[in-house]
């Protein structure tokens, strides 16, 4: 009897895990995974030079990078993410003048030894073995990203990262596609299967409302033992509010960038969140005025790509990621549709799988033909 596609996929994953085990190396004595902050410590991870790179088409100049890393770490940020905006091997998709290994050298030179710095990896276009040279070059943590609909892709990467002595997070991208119950159920499966050090819910389309975020993290923190994180996008201007809701309902760590710099609508604003925490807790954790100064005199002067606010808002309403915006715009114009009409038609498919340009074109053509 022929094995089912699902069973064949299971065998392939098992084979890859065995290959990883066969390649296992001895972890250096001085390289041990850094503990994740506990809930209610209200820790911020800075992603300015990584996620913020989208806004400059992945072309930060070296002086800006060095200034940002120096000022952000001096302000008290202990978790800093570096690298290509798309993560490890991002240069294979969108060219940048800095390689992954060069990023390791930059971080090692310009961040203090006490700082935990790491890089992002999307499971769909990286290999677990991509992590080894970066770990050898001093990387302390990695975050493995995968869409909610294909979360099992992270298992081999997590196993390899742990073998290499890296602190490892799983980032569940497009967390909006499932309700709270299903999202927590998937997180629990990941926790049971590969035991990451931290687990992020990611509002990839900026759709979450603070009430939903509070419910998600309240339920997840009750049912999971893994420390939780949140990465929000600012399509509706709620990234900061959602980050605060996550923190106040069990999140151990949230992502921010100076001036909210990031892909399309951007992220939670680091200097604002530092000030909010200072007011809420009545004490200073980060050097808020220094962060605000760097944001004003460095980040705000960058020449950034223009973003379409109409598409940002519609993307949040219809659950469409900004990477789909060019295809949406082109197909809508070609078939004489408004972006809103096309996004509404595309939404059901977008909640089931990662859309390609061909998918969007086919839906637009079909929509026009059935009008």
Secondary structure, 3 states (H helix, E strand, C coil): CCCCHHHHHHHHHHHHHHHHHHCCCCCCCCCCCCCCCCCCCCEEEECCCCHHHHHHCCCCCHHHHHHHHHHHHHCCCCEEEECCCCCCCHHHCCCCCCCHHHHHHHHHHHCCCCCEEEEEEEHHHCCCCHHHHHHHCCCCEEEEEEEHHHHHHHHHHHHHHHHCCCEEEEEEECHHHCCHHHHHHHHHHHHHHHCCCEEEEEECCCCCCHHHHHHHHHHHHHHCCCEEEEEEECCCCCHHHHHHHHHCCCEEEEEEEHHHCCCCCCECEHHHHHHHHHHHHCCCCCCHHHHHHHHHHCHHHCCCCCCCHHHHHHHHHHCCCHHHHHHHHHHHHHCCCCHHHHHHHHHHHHCCCCCCHHHHHHHHHHHHHCC
